[in-house]
Amino acid sequence: MTADTALELSPPARLAIAYAPRDLRSAFALLLQVDQRFAEILRNAREPMIAQIKMAWWREALSSTAEARPKGEPLLQTLNQVCDRIPLSAFEALAAAWEHLLGNEQFSQEAVDAHAELRAEAIFLTYARWIGTVQDVQPIGRIWALEALRIAFPERVTNCHAPSAPLPKARALRPLSILTMSVQNPSGPRLILHALTGI
């Protein structure tokens, strides 16, 4: 992860990355950056077919070998550097999460639920597997995914209900609890306090 690509992420996301183990930070940041890129494809979509073509391009690029990937895309260059740390299944789940929303002016509860489940699997479950925890992180992952979607697309997420779940206390899961708390409208000092103490 370069400084330039890290700055593309929000301050709470960068805080979450900082609390990840050093050897996981680049891969964790890349997952969040690819997620952000997919969100931008949805946000900028004027024609659903064009957005689907872009998503198909990303699916193929992410599943290709390092030698076969297109040159000049910084995220793919970073992927080449993290090697096999991120399983292909995580990228497939992330792409499917955003594809569920393509072509919809208003996101239905069903579409949002499917999106949140897949997005949580791609990012939160992948991180949990990296650190070897058996704690179920899908519930907080769904909260994060739905609330982050609501923040990014407030006019398109209406009357969608977010689940509730307690934040994990374990230090190893602090990056995930930081992300989840960050979409629940905390103040900056409150989020930093949680990062430092888990409270």
N, C-alpha and C positions, 0 to 999 in steps of 0.2 A: 504494500500500500504506500503510495507516494503521498507527500504532503498535499499536492494539488487535488488528488482524488479524494482524500480524506475531507478536505474543506467543502466538498460538494454535499456532504451529509449535514444534517441538522446538529446543533450543539448537543441535544440529549443523546443522539445516536453516537456522536464522537465520545461522549462521556461513557456510554455503555461499552464501546470498544476499548476504552482505556482501562476498564475493569476486567476485561477478558485476559486470560493468560497470554503472555507475550507471543507464544508460538501459534496462537489462534487468531490474533488480531487481524492479520491481513485477510484471512479467509472469511472471518465474520464480517469485516467491513465490505468485502466483495459481495457477499450475499445481500447486504443492505443496499449496496449501490445498484446491483442488478434489479432488486425490488423497486428501487426508485426509478430506474430507467423504464421498467415496464409500466409504472404509474404514469410516467411522462408520455408514453405511447398512447395510453388511454386518454389522458388529458388533451392531447393534441390531435386526437382522431377526428377527422371531419367525415371520412368515409370508412365504415367498418371494415371493408375489404382491404383497404390500404393498411389499416392497423393489424389485420390478420396476417398480411404478407410480412410486415415487420416482425411480428411475433414468431412467424415460421422461420424467418432469417435467424433470429436469436436462438431458437430451439436447435437449428442445425449447427450454428456456430458453437454453441455451448457443448453439444454432443460430439463435435469433431475432435480429432487428435490435435495436439498443439501445432504440428506441422501444417495441418490442413485448415486451420482457422484463418479468417480474413485478417490481413495486416492493418495496422493503423487505428484499431479500436482499443483505447486504453484499458477498458474492462477485460477484454480478451487477453491483452498482454499480462494483466495482473493474474488472470486465471492460469496462464502458462507458468507463472512464478509459484503459485500455491500448489501446483501439481494436482495430486489426487485427493487433496484434503476435503474438498466439497464433493459429495456423491452426485452423480447425474440425477438421481431421483429427487434431490432437493431442487435443482433447477427445473425439472419437469413439473413438480408440484407448484413452484412459483409461477411458471408460465401459465399453467392451467388455472391458477387462482385469478390471474388478471384476464385471461380469455373468457372466464365466466361472465365478465362484466361488459365485454365488447358489444356494441350495438344497442345498448340500453340507455335511454335518456334518464330514466329513473331506475335505481337499483332495487329490486324486490328483496324481501326478507330471505327468500330461498336463495337468490343469487349471492346475497351478502353472506349468508351462513356458509355456503359452499366456498366462497372466496376466503373467508376467515379461517375455515378449517384447513384448507390447502396452504394458505400463507403461513399459518402457525406451524404446520408440519414442516414446511420448507426451511424456516428460520429457527424457530424455537426448539423443535424436536431435533433438528440437526445439531444445534449447539449443545443440547442436553446429551446427545450421543457422544459428541466430542469429549465432554468432561466425564462421561461415564456415570451419570446420575440415573437413578431409577425413579426419581420423582416425576410425576405427571405434569408436564409443563404446557400441555395443550390448552387447558382452560385459560391460563393467563395469555397464551399466544393468541387465542381467539379474541380476547378482550382487546389486546393491542391492535390486532389486524382490523377489527371493526371500528374502533375509535380512531385509528390512524386514517382509515378510509373516510370516516365522517369528517375529519379535519381537512383532508385533501379535497373532498368532493361534497361540501355541505349541501349544495343544492340538489344533489342526486341521491343522497342517503337520507331518506325521510321515514319516520315511523319504524325504524329498525331497532330492535331491542338488543342491547349488549348483555351478555351473561355476567355473572359476578363470581369472583374467586379471590381468595387471599393471596397476597404476594408471598413468594418464598423467602424465608429468612436466611438460607444458606449463602455464605459468601461466594461460593462457586457459581451460584445462579444470579448474582447481583446484576450482570449485564442485562439479563432478561427482565428482572424486576424494575430496573431503571427504565427500560423501554416502555414497559407497561404503565408505570407511574407517569411517565412523560406525556402520555396522551389523555391523562385524567385531570388536566389543567392545574398542576401544582405550580407554586412559585419556584423561581430559580433556586433560592436558598433551601426550600423544602426538598427539592430533588437532590441537591448536593448533600443535604443531611442524610437522606436515605442512602445515597451512594456510599457515604462514609460509615454509616452505622447499621443500615438495614432496617431502620425504624420507619 
